[in-house]
Amino acid sequence: MEIKAILENIVSDHQLHAKWLNTLSYMENAGAKKISASEHKEQVNLIILKHAAEEHRHAYYLKKQLDKLDGDMCKTYTNEELLAPNHTKFYLNALDVAVCRYLKQHFNLSGYELKFGAYLFVTYAIEVRADELYPIYQDVLTEAGSKVNVKSIILEEEGHLEEMLNQLKTFSPDWEEHANLVIKIEQDMFSDWMQGLALQTGVAAPLTN
């Protein structure tokens, strides 16, 4: 089952759609908190501050989009108000742990250097994913005539990806080789998340990524 088909099924049901928006909001918020957690106590650059602020704003923006759907839904991030909550909460944490393990093995990093390296590679993988997922979601919204809109997020995520590429180039001359391996790790975790969504939303066919 393609990602678009899963999203079409979600958008066609207001309750599922509300939980999907809330799930995206949760993940944007979780990403913002992880960015802040990676910060050095003193050496914090403008890009990190900008990125954390924009991810928090995305979380807020997605929550506000709930007002465009019928009903008073999804006020919190409790499991009952998320789609595939176990997969959702596992996805980003598991990716972070796997990337930290990889960086320890290949760069012998620890402490702040490890946190910062993980921030670079995890964020890069997430931005690559966002550059795929949000445009598909917007296409589904447009085709359904939905009042919900994520075009502003798409534009900012494109900018984030460019910023991450610039930072990775200064991190390692072989950054692309390592980034491609991190992308493969993320793909497996994303597929698991999508399978969880498919099962919860009544789409039983296999997912093709």
N, C-alpha and C positions, 0 to 999 in steps of 0.2 A: 504494500500500500504506500503510495507516495505521500510526502508531507502535505501537499496541497489537499489531497482527499481527506486526510485527517482534519485539517483546519476547516475545510468546507463543512464537515460534519459538526464540528464544534460551533462554528459561526451560525449555523442554522438553528441552534438551540440557545435561547437567551441565558438559561442557567449555566449551561456548559461554557458559553462565551464569557460570561461574567467570571467564572472560575479560571478560564484561560487568561484573561486580562490580569486577574489577581496573581496568577502563577508567574506570568511575565514580570509583573511588578515585584513580586518576591525575589525573583532571580536577579533583577537589576539592583535591588536593594542589597542582596547578599553580595553581589559583585562589588558594589560601592564600599561595603564594610571590609571586604578583603583587601581592596586597594588601600584603604586607610590603615589597615593592620600591617601592611607591608612598608609603611613609611618609616624612615629614619627619624630619630627624635629631633634632630636638628637640620639635617641635610634633605630638605623637602623641596623638590623643584616645582615649577609652575605647572608643568604638564600633569603631574600626579594630582595636584590640587584640582585642576580643571577637570580631569577625568573622573575623579571621585564625585565632584559636584554634579557633573552631568549625568552620571549613573544614578545618583540619588534623585535628580530631577526627572529622569526617565521613570523611576519607580513611582514618583508622585503623579506624573502625567498619565501613566497607565491606570493608576487608581482613579484619577479624575474621569477617565474615559468611561468608567462604570456608570456615571450619571447618564450616559447616552443610551443605556439599556434599561428595559423595564424592570421595576422592582428595586428593593432596598437590599442589595446583596454584597457579600464579601467585604466586611468591615475590618477583618483581621487577616493574619496569615496562618490561622489554625488549619490543621489537616482537612477539616470538613469544608474549607473554603478554597482549597487548591485542587488542581487536577494532578493525579498520580503523585501525591505528596511525598511518598517515600523515594520515588525516583527523582523527583524534583529536588529534594533536599540532599540527596546523595550525589547528584551529578557534579555540582561545582566543587564540593568538598573532596570528592574522590579524585577529580581531575587535579586539584591542588596538591593532594598527597602524592599522586603518581608523578607529577612534574617535579616536586621536591626530591623525590627518590631518584629520579633520572638525573637531576642536576647535581646531587651529591655524588653520584657514581661517575659522571663524566667531567665535572668541573671541580669536585672536591670543595664545594661551598658550604658555609655554615653561617649561623647568625643572620645579621642584616643582609649580607650579600646573597644568602640563599633565599630570603624573603623577597628581595628585589628581583632576583633572577626568575623566581616563580611568578612574580607579578607580571614580568615582561612576557613570558611564554604562555602562561595561562590566559592572560588578557588578549594576547594575539590570537590564540585559538578561539576564544569566545567571540572576538570581533569578526573573524572569518565566518563563524557560524551565524552571527547576527546579520552579516551582509547577505547571507542566503535566506535566513528564516523570515526576517521582517519584510522584505519585498514580496515573498510568497504570501505572507499574511495580508499585506496591503492589497495584493491582487484579489485575494478571496473577498476582502471587505468591499472592494470596489464592485466586483461582480455581483455581490449580494445586496448592493445598495445600502450598506451599513453606514450609520452616522459616525462610527468609530474610525479613527484615522491615526496612522503611525508614520506618516511621511516625514515629520520633523525628526523622529528618532532615526530613521533611515539615513538622513543627511548627516547627523552627528556621528553615527556609528561609522560611516565612511571616513570621516575625519579622524576618528579614534584609530582606525586600522592604519592609516598613513602615519600617525604619530608613533604607533607601536613599531612599525617597520623601521622608522628612523632610529628609535632607541635600540632595537635589536642589532642593527648594523654596527653600533658602537660597543655592544656587549661582547660580540664574538665575530671573527671573520668567517666562521663556519655556521653562522646563525641559521641560515636557511636549511641546512641539513638537520639541525636539531629541531627547528620549528616544524619541519615536515613530520618528524617522529611524534612530536607532541600533537600535531593534527590527527595522526592516526589513533592516538590514545583517546582524544576527544571524540572521534567518530564512533568508536565503540560505545562510549558512555552516552552519546547523543542517541544512538540507535536504541539502546536500552530504555532511555527516557521516552522516545517516541512509541516504542512498543507498549510501555505502561500507559501512555495516553490513548493509544489505539484500543487497548483492552477496556479502559474505563469508559471510553466514549462509544463503545459498541462497534468499533471497526476491527474486525478479527483477521483481516488478510495480512500477509507478511509485509513488513516495511521495506521499501527500497530507498537507500540513501543516495 
